[in-house]
Amino acid sequence: MTAQIHALPAREAVVTKRQLARTLGKSERWVEQRAAEGMPALGLDRMGRRTYSLRACQDWLASNHQKPHRDRLGELEARLRSVEERLGISA
């Protein structure tokens, strides 16, 4: 009799928002914002926490579904110039 080895399918990594944020090096708020933009979620765990497939989220993020990075400093400088112009102040 010969032994046969069968490969089992790999388990999908299911993570919570906190775990996903830590894995990606982001904040939990960042994860919430991406979820609002359509990043896939699996559902809720028995504790009522939203769960995510790590692979699906990584694939979604790699597919350019990220919000473009804003130039926050540039935006603030432009607003400041606008206010200065309205007030007649020159910098």
C-alpha positions in Angstrom: 0.0 0.0 0.0 1.3 3.4 -1.0 0.6 6.6 1.0 -0.8 9.5 -1.0 -0.2 13.1 -0.1 -3.0 15.6 -0.8 -2.4 19.3 -0.7 -5.0 21.2 1.3 -6.2 24.5 0.0 -4.5 27.5 1.7 -6.7 29.3 4.2 -7.6 32.8 3.4 -6.2 35.3 5.9 -9.2 36.9 7.5 -8.3 40.0 9.6 -10.1 42.7 11.6 -9.8 46.4 10.9 -7.1 46.8 13.5 -5.1 43.9 12.1 -5.5 45.1 8.6 -4.3 48.6 9.6 -1.3 47.2 11.4 -0.4 44.9 8.5 -0.6 47.8 6.0 1.1 50.3 8.2 -1.9 52.6 8.2 -4.4 53.8 10.8 -7.8 52.3 11.5 -9.4 55.5 10.2 -7.5 55.0 6.9 -9.0 51.5 6.6 -12.5 52.9 7.3 -12.0 55.5 4.6 -10.9 52.9 2.0 -13.9 50.7 3.0 -16.1 53.7 2.3 -14.5 53.9 -1.1 -15.3 50.3 -1.9 -12.5 48.2 -0.5 -14.0 44.7 -0.1 -15.1 43.4 3.3 -16.2 39.9 4.2 -18.8 40.7 6.9 -18.9 40.7 10.6 -17.2 38.3 13.1 -19.0 36.9 16.1 -18.0 40.0 18.1 -19.6 42.3 15.6 -16.3 43.5 14.1 -16.0 43.9 10.3 -13.6 41.4 8.8 -11.5 41.7 5.7 -9.7 39.3 3.4 -6.1 40.4 3.5 -5.4 39.2 -0.1 -8.6 40.9 -1.5 -7.7 44.2 0.2 -4.1 44.1 -1.1 -5.4 43.3 -4.6 -7.9 46.1 -4.4 -5.3 48.6 -3.2 -2.8 47.5 -5.9 -5.5 48.0 -8.6 -5.2 51.8 -8.2 -8.3 52.1 -6.1 -6.5 54.4 -3.7 -7.4 58.0 -3.3 -4.8 60.2 -4.9 -2.5 61.8 -2.4 -3.4 65.4 -1.7 -0.9 68.2 -1.5 -2.2 69.5 1.9 0.5 72.1 2.3 0.0 73.4 -1.2 -3.8 73.7 -0.6 -3.2 75.6 2.7 -0.8 78.0 1.1 -3.2 78.7 -1.7 -6.0 79.4 0.8 -3.8 81.7 2.8 -2.8 83.7 -0.3 -6.5 84.0 -1.1 -7.3 85.3 2.4 -4.4 87.7 2.3 -5.5 89.1 -1.1 -9.0 89.7 0.2 -7.7 91.5 3.3 -5.2 93.4 1.3 -2.2 92.0 3.1 1.0 91.3 1.3 3.3 88.6 2.7 
